[in-house]
Amino acid sequence: MRPSIHFLTSAACIALLAACAPSTKSDKPVVAKVEPPALIPRKLLFGNPGRAAGEISPDGRWLGYVAPDEGVLNVFVAPREHPDQAKVVTHDRKRGIRNFAFAFDGKHVLYPQDEGGNENFHIYSVDLESGKQIDLTPYKNARADIAQLSPKHPHEVLVNANDRNPKYFDPVRIDLRTAKATRVYKNDSYAGFTADWDFNLRLASKPAADGSSEWFKRNGNGWKSIGKVPQADALTTNALSFTKDGKTFYLLDSRDRDTAALFAVDWATGKKTLVHEDARADVGGVMGDPASGKARAVAVNYLKNEWTVLDSSIQKDFDYLHTLGDGEVNVVSQSDDDRFWVVLLTRSDASPKYYLYDREAGKAMLWFDTRPALGQTQLSVMHPVEIPARDGLKLVSYYTLPLEAAAAGTAGKTTHPVPLVLFVHGGPWGRDGYGYNAYDQWLANRGYAVLSVNYRASTGFGKAFVSAGDLQWGRKMHDDLLDAVEWAVKEGITTKDKVAIMGGSYGGYATLAGVTMTPDAFACGVDIVGPSNLITLLQSIPPYWTAFRAQFETRMGNPNTEDGRALLKERSPLTYADRIKKPLLIGQGKNDPRVNVNESEQIVKAMQAKGIPVTYVLYPDEGHGFRRPENNTAFNAVTEEFLASKCLGGRFEPIGSDFGGSSITVPVGADLLPGVIKALPPSK
């Protein structure tokens, strides 16, 4: 949220734990079979972390993090010199707070919160001295987001809010001392703005019907066009931030190239200077100087996240930080005097750890481990791999093996095939990355291999890779998933008859596509908030997505044309619901603004009409995914029984008390899972 820092983190490190299978032939060595490790309780993986989201205040006085208070995540703040003296400063009792920001005045903490997953976020402030909390954006049926904080105006925040026009966001400047709000600009056409450190709007972008956008430069009280971003570049070209003096702004740009490179643009002349590029992947993160806003390091994430130092004065700092331990290092917060950094160290087989680094002393101390109890468990290693698609595209993917099936001395090899869960990421304009993943650890611990694939349309690998997914929902995007499964079978990781497909959002769509369009490809499916009908999906998207609607229509299909509607219907799993013959579990949040609850209920009703069994889990207090740990743990408890008893036959921790505190309801198919029936309260 600070104007000088933009970063994208992912993490990992490789450490082998081995297993070998016995041989019955006398000419081969006989080794003992490795027993599976102890079951890791779901609550250790999916319950509240001990602490998370560490930050330092700009003035360097305070350290902050989120941690449970009465079982709900809230913000804790401690003096930097006494990190053990933290006190809770927020008092949420519903959904929990996941992220926050220190204001530059050193007196306020800001955080977003919605109601029941509806994503109509309000921005709240808390006075660290008085404890007083204020809703800075008390707008009804509207959404607000923090746009910018600035050291030049330490007592203020710039937010974006769509309270005046639900389709577009107005920049609103708010005084933290009085909560007085001043609307900076009435916006009825622009997708977004970039402001300088004085909160002056300097850049704006306007979407066009063909999926492209036009960029404008502030010209007095109006705007002057400075160029266009074609549809193919729209997801890989973004304005980042201005330097403190306002003379330079940083731009991620894929125009006239494939991968997005970092450029410094002279504001007066428009001259672009290349700062960093990588032919493998887009620049995904920039670390800035907190005093000037100049870029000092950049990150590129291909198989792993790699930082390149641009400013030689901090090279020694990065060199030292890499001695803290195996894994990836990311600087997530800095004090304004640049003396103190909060550093996140992550690896695939350990919970993330936060360090406080004193640059003047040249020393870093361990601040906290996010889930220290996992240190007493055995975790699996994630392996990055490039998998070839049938048309030659390289699919950056990641797989994790159960410890009992990992071959000794050979990284990523198995002693024998095991059941596999193909876990598909959402978006689809997002990506999987390398690092600690609770789902991978959970499933591997239960005896399953886990495979995650960056199918075409995934972001981070250049615009050509993104555009290769245009109009390919359920087509080549799905072929990529099938090709990755075939690779895993050929590698001896799994067998064709023991593969489940699971995912959320687009991953949920891919699950439904898998069990309908390719009904013999998977042993079962777990769909989490996945769309079943692409026509109704596009009809029900939130009004504030209007500015990006053309991107959906050009990349998915246009419901306003006959050919587009035909394509969307053809690629909708609902069209083929009668083909489902493998077990299916569906999870949905009732308040989901992105994938309306009707998307799940349409396919459930279609299956019921054909007498096809399905288990449908619904949460009345959730939206796009399950944010409350009690609900997430409850759904994963259902999933675990489903995978073990209906599909893959892996190990299974009984549900026990894991429905406690959850709002879980099972409108359809609870009787298909005996453990669910037993664990549900009578009223549910």
N, C-alpha and C positions, 0 to 999 in steps of 0.2 A: 504494500500500500504506500510505501515511501516512494518518492519520485525517482530515487537513485537505484532502486533494487528491483530486478525482475528475475525470478529464478524458477526452474523446474527441477525437482529432485527425484532421483530414483537411486536404488542402492543395492550393493551386494558384494559377496566375496565367496570363493569356492573353498570348501573344506570337506574332505571325503570321509564317509563312514561306510564300511564295507560289509558285503555278504557274499557267500558262495553257496551253491547248491551241490549236494553230494552226487557222485557218479557211481553207477553200478558196474562200469567196465574196469577191469583190472589194470589196463594200461593208462588210466587217467588218475590224477591225484584225488583222494577222497578228503573232503573238508566238511566240517560240521555245519549243519544248517543254522543260520542265524535266526534267532527268535525275534519276533516283532517287539519294539519298545513298548513301554507302558502306555496305556491310553492317556492322551492329554485331555483333561476336562475341557469341554467346550467353553465354559465360562472363563478359563484362563486365556483363551484365544479371542473370544468375541464379547466378553464382558468389558466393563470400563477399564481403560488402562490405569496404571498407577498414577502416571503423569504423562502429559503430552504437550505438544505445541509450545515449546519454550521460546521466549522472546526477552530481549533487553530493551528498556525504555531508551528513547533517543538521548536523554541527558545522562544515561548510564547509572542512574540512581536505583532503578527497580529491575527486578527479574519477575517474569510472569509465566504462568503455565495453566493448563486446564487439568483438573483432577476431580474425583468424585467428592461431593459434599452431600451427605444424606442420600447417597446412591446415585446422584445426578451430577454430570460434569459441570463444573463452574470454574471461574477464573480465580486463581490465587496469585497474590503479589507479595514479594519479599524484598527487603533492602538488598542491593547487590552484595554488600559486604557481609550480609548475614542471610544466606539463602535458606537456612534452616528455620527462619522465623516468618515463614509465609503465612498469610491470612487470607481467607476467602473474601472476595469483594463483590461477588454476584450471588444471586440466590434463586436461580432457576430451579423449578421443581417439576418440570415437564419433560422436555426433549433433550435438555443438556446443551451446553455451549461448546462448539467445536473449534472456533477460531476467534481471535480478538486482535486488537491493535492498541498500542500505547499512543496517545496523542503527543505531539511535540512539546506541549506545555509541561509534561511530566506530572500532570495532576489528574488526568482522565484516562480511563480505559473505554474503548468502544467495542461493541460486538453486535453481530446480526442475529436475529431470531425470528422464526415464523410460527404459525399455528398449525399443528397437526400435519406438517408436511406439505402445506399448500404453496410454499415457496414465495408467499407474499411477505418478504422479510422486512422487519423494522430495524432501524439502527438505534441502539441504546448506548447511553453514556453513563459511566459511574465515576463520581468524584472520589478520588482516593483518600481525601482528607475527611470529608463528611460522611461518605458512604451513600450519598444521595444518588438515586438512579433516575434517569429521564429517558423517555421515549422521544428521540429527536425527530422521528418521522411518523407521527401518529395518524397516518393516512389510512382510510378504510379501503379494503379491496385493492390495495396498491402494493407495489414492491419498491424497495429502496436498496441501493448498494453503495458501499464506500468507494468513491472514485479516486480520492487523493487526500493525503495529508502532506503538509509542507512546513519545513522549519522557518520559512519566512512568515508564516501565519500560524503560530503554535497553538492559538486558542480556537482554531477553526477546523472544519472538515468540509470537503466538497463531496456531496452525495449525488447520485442519480436517482430520480423518483418518477414514477409514471402515474401519479395521483391526478394530474390534470387531464392527460390523454393516455388511456391505457395502452395504446399502441406504441408510444414513444416516451423516452425518458428525458426529463428536464434536469439540467445541472442545477443543484440547489446548494447554496453556501450557508453553513450553520455555525453560529457562535456557541461554543461549548459552555461559556459562562452564563449565558442567558437563554440558550436554546432558540434564539431568534433566527428564523430562516429567511434567506433572501434568494428568490428565484433568479438565477443568472441569465437564463435564456429559455424562452418558450419554444419548445421543439415539436414540430409537427411533420418532420420528414427525414431527419438524419438518424442513422443507425448508432452513431456514437461520436464522442469528442475526445480530443487530447488537449489537456491544459498545461500551462507552465507552472512554475513554482509560486507564482502570484495568483494562481487560480484563474488566469486569463485563458479563455478558450482560444486555441491557436489553429487546430485542425478539426475537420469534420468529414465524415464519410456518409454518402447517400446511396442506398441500394437501387439497382435498376431491375427491370422485369426479366432480363436475361441472365440474372445471377451475378453480373458484374457490379462494381460500385464506382462512384466518382468521388474524388477527394477534393476538398476545398480548404483554402487558406483564409483566415480571418482578414477582412479588408474593411476597416472602419467598423460600421455597424452591420455590414453585409459579409458575403463570402465570395471568394474568387476561385474558380476551378483551377486546379494544378495538375490534373491528370486522372487517368482511370486505372482501375485494377480489374483485369479480365476475370470472368467467372472461374477459370482454371486456377487463378492465383488467390482467390478470395480467402481460402482457408490457410494460406501460407504466407500472407503479407499483412503485416500489422505495424502501426505506429506504436512505439513504446513510451518514451519519455523525453523531456527536455533536460538539458543541463541547467544548472542554477542560473547562469547568466542569460538564458533564453536564446542563445545564439546557435545552438546545435540541438537537433533532436535525433534520436536513434530509431532506426527502422529495420524491421525484419522484412526482407523483400525477396520474392521468388520470380519476379518479372524478368524476362529475358534470360532465365536460367532455370534449373530444376529445383535444387534445394534452396531453402530460405537462408540467406546470408545476412549478417549484421552490417548495416551501413550507418555512417554518421552523415547527416545532411545539414549543410549550411543553410540556416533559415533565410538569410538575406538573398543568397544567390541561387539556392536550390541544388548546389553541387553535392553529389553523393560521393562519399569516400568509403571504399570497402574496408571494414574492420576485421571480419573473420568469415570464413566459409569452410564448408566441408562437403565433399562430393557424395558422401555416404548418407548424410542426414541433415535435417534442418538445425540451425542454431536454436537451442531450446531454452537457454537461460543466460541472463546477463547479470553480473555483479557489479554494482556501481560504487563510486567514491561517495560517501555520505556528505562530504563537504561540497563537491563540485557537480556530482551527478555524472561524471565521466566514466565510461566503461573500463573496468579493470580486469575482468575475467569473463570468459564465455564458456558455456557448456553445450556439448553436442552429445545426443543420446542415440547411439546406434545399437549395438549389443548391450553396452553399458553406458552410464553417464560419465563423460570425460570433460574435465575442466582444462581450459588453456588460459594461462595467465598472460595478460596484455601489459600490465604495469609491473615492471621489474622490482619495484619497491615492496611488493607483497609476495614475491616468489619464495622468499625464505619462510614466510608464514605458511604457505601451502606445503612446502617441503616438510616443515615441522608437523603440520597437522596430519600428514600421511603416515607419521610414525606412531599415531595414537592407537592404531590397530588395523587389522585386516578389514577391508570394506571401502565404501565410498564416502567421501567427505564433502559436505555442503555447508557453506556459511549461510545461515538462515536469518540472521539479525545482526545489526551493528550499532554501536553507540555513535553519536554524531561526531565525537572527537576521534573516532576510529580506533580507540584503544582496546575496546572490548568487543569480541565477536561471540555470538552463540553458534556453535558448530554441531551439526548432526552427523553422526557416524552410523552407517547402516550396512548390513550384510544380509545375505539371504537366509542364513541359518541362526540368526540371533535377533532379539528385539532391538529396535533402534535406541541409540544412546545420545544424550545431549551433553555437550561440554561447554564450559565457559572459558574462553581463551583470552588471556591478558597479553596483548601484543608487546607492551612495554617490558613486561617481565619475561616474555618468551615462554610462558607456561600455560598449559590447559589443565583444568581440573574437571573430573567427571561430575556433572551436575545431577543427572538422573538417568536411570534406565526406564524406558516406557512401560515395560512389563517384566519386572525383575524375576517373577516366579518362573518365567520360561527358562531362566538360566539353570533350573533344576531338571529340565526335560531334554530329550534328544530330538533335535530338529534336523530336517533334511536340507540338502543343498539344491539350489536352482541352477539349471544349466542352460546357457544361451546357445542357440543354434540357428543356422540359416536353412530353411526348408525350401526346396524348389517347387514352385507351382507348375501345373501341367503346361502352361504357356511360357515358362522360363522366368517369371518373376521370382525374386528372392523374398521369402516370408520370414522376417525376423521373429523368432519364436522362443519360448522358454518351457522347459519341462522339469519336473521334480519327481523323484523316485522315492518309494518307501525304503526305509533304511534296510529292511530285511531282504530287499531285492537288488541293492546296489552292489555291483561287482567290486571286489577288493583290487586296488591298484590301477583301476581303469576308470577315469572320470566319466560319469554319465552312462556307463554300461550296466546292463542288468544280468543277473544270474538266471532269471526265468521271466517269462511274460507275466504281467499282472493286469488286473482290470484298470481301465483308464477313464478319467473324467476330462473331456474336452471343455475347458472353461473359456467362454467367449466374452471378450470385453464389450462394453457398451459404446455408445456414440451414434453411429459407427465412427465418427470423426474424433477418435481418441486413440490410445495405444496401450499395450501392455509394456511393462518395463521390468528390469532386473532388480531384485531385492527381496526383503522380507515381505511375505504375503501370508496373512492368517489363513486364508482359504486353502492355499497350497499346503501349508503345514498340517492343517486339520485333515485334509483328504489323504495326504501321504501317510499320516499317522494311522489312518484307518485301513491302509493297505492298498491305496490306489495311486497309480501314477497320475500326474496332472500335466496337461498340455495347454498352453496359451499361445495363440497365433495372432500375429499382426497381419490379418488378411488385407487385401487391397481395399482402399478407402481409409485405412488407418492413417493417422497423421504423424508427422515427424520424419518421414522418409522421402520428402520431396513431393512436388505437386503432381508429377506424372503418376506416382503410386496412388495418390488420393483420387485423381481423375480416372484411374483404371477401374474404380468402383462405381462410376456414374452409371445409373440405370441398371446396376448389377445386384441389387438386393435379391437374395434367393437364387441368383445365377452364379456369375464367376466368384462373387464374394463367398458364396456357399461352397463352390468348388474348391476354393482355397482351404476351407476347413476339412473337406473330405480328403484333399491331397495330403494335408498334414497328418490326418489319422492313418492314411495308407503308409506314410513315411514311418510312423511309430510302429506299425505292424511289421514292416520290413526290417526295422531295427531290432525287433524282438522285444520291444517294450510291452506290447499288449497283443491281443488277438482280436479279430474283427467282431466277434460275438460278445465282447466284453468292454464296449465303449459307451459311456453315457455322455450326453451333451447338456451343458448347464451354462446359464449366464443371465445377466440383467440388462434391461433396456434393449439395445440392439442385440445383445447376447441372448435376451429372452426371445426376441424375434427369431434369431438363428436357431434356437432350441425348437420353437414351434415349426419353423421351416424344416428342420431336420426330421421331426416325427411325422410331418405331413407330406412334404415333397420328396423326401428320401426315406420312406417308412421302414426300410430294411437296414439302413446304415447305422442305426444306434439302438442300443439295448433299452434305453429309456431317456427321458428328458426332464430337466428341472428349469422351468421358466419363471423368472422373476421380473415382474412389471414389463413384460414384452408385448409389443403390439401384434394383434392378430389380423387386423384389417387396415391396410395402408391408406385406404380412402378415408375412413372415419378417423384415423390417426391424424391426417393432415387437416381434417375439418375441425378438430378439437384442440389444436395446439393453442397455447396461451396467446392473448392478443399482443403482448409485448414481443412476440417472435415475428411480428409482421415484417419488420425490417429484414429478416433473414429468410422469409418464406420462399423467395425466388431460389435460394440455394437448395431448399428441399425439393422444389419442383424440377429444377434442372438436374439434380443428382439422384432423385428417387423416381420421379414421374409426375406429370402435371395433371391433377384431377379435374382441371377445367377444360381439357381437350378430350375428345373421344379416344384417341390413341393412348393418351396418358392414363385415362381411367381404365382402359383395357389392360394396360401394363400393370397398373397397381393392383387390379383385381387378380391378375394372373400370378402376381408375386405375393399375394396375401395368404398366409397359412389357413385362414378361415375358409377359403375356397376349397381346400382339400381336407377339411376336418374329418370327413367320413373315411379317410385312408388311415387314420391313426390306429395302430395295433400294438403299440408298445406303451408301457406305463408312463404316465405323465403327471407331474406335480406342478402346480401353478401357485405362485405367491403374488399378492397385489396389495398396494396401499390404497385405501378408499379415496384419499384426497389428492391423488397424483395429478398434477396439472400438465404433465408432459405426455404420459401414456394413461389416458383416462381409464377409470375402472371398467368402463364398458368394453375395453379391448380384451380383458380377461374374461368377462362375463359372456361376451359373444361366443367365444370358442367353447366355453364350458357348456353353455346351453346347446350349442350345435352337437357336442359330444353326447350330452344327455339325450337329445332327440334321437340319436342313432344307437343308444344303449351302450356307448363306449365309456368304460370307467375312467374317472379322473378324480384327483384330490385337489381341492381348491382352498387355499388358505388366504384369508382376508383380514387386514388390520385397519380398524376404523380410525386410528390416530396416526397413520403413516401416509407418506406421499410416494415419491419416486425412489423406491428402495426403503429399507428398514433402518431408521436412524437410531431409535432407542435400543440400547444394548439388550434389554429384556426381550424385545421383539425379534431382533436379529438372532439371538441365541435360540429363541423358541423355534423360529423357522428352520434354523440349521439342525435343531434336534429332529424336526419332522423329516428334513432332507436326509439325515443320517439313517434313520429307520427305513426310509423309502429306498435309498441306494442299497442298503444291506439286504432288505427282505424282498424287494420287488425287482431288483436289477443286477447288481454287481456282486453281492454276497460278501462284502468286506466286513471289517470289524465294526462293532456298534456299541456305543455308550447308551444305555437306557435313558429315556427322556427324564425320568426322575422328577426333580423339582424345577426343570428348566423352562416350564411355562409360567413360573412364578413371576408376578409383576408385569406379565405381557398382556396385551389386549387381544391376543390371538383368537380368531374365530375360524371354523372350518365348515363353511356352508354346504360343501359337497365332498363326499368321498372320505370322510373321517373313518368310516367303517372298514376301509381298505387297509388301514394301518392300526393294528391292535394297540400298539403302544400309545398312539395318539388318542384313541378312545379312552384309554385308561387314565391318561394325564390331563385330559380336558376337564375343567370344572363342569358340573351338571348344567349350569346356565348357558354354557357355550357349546 
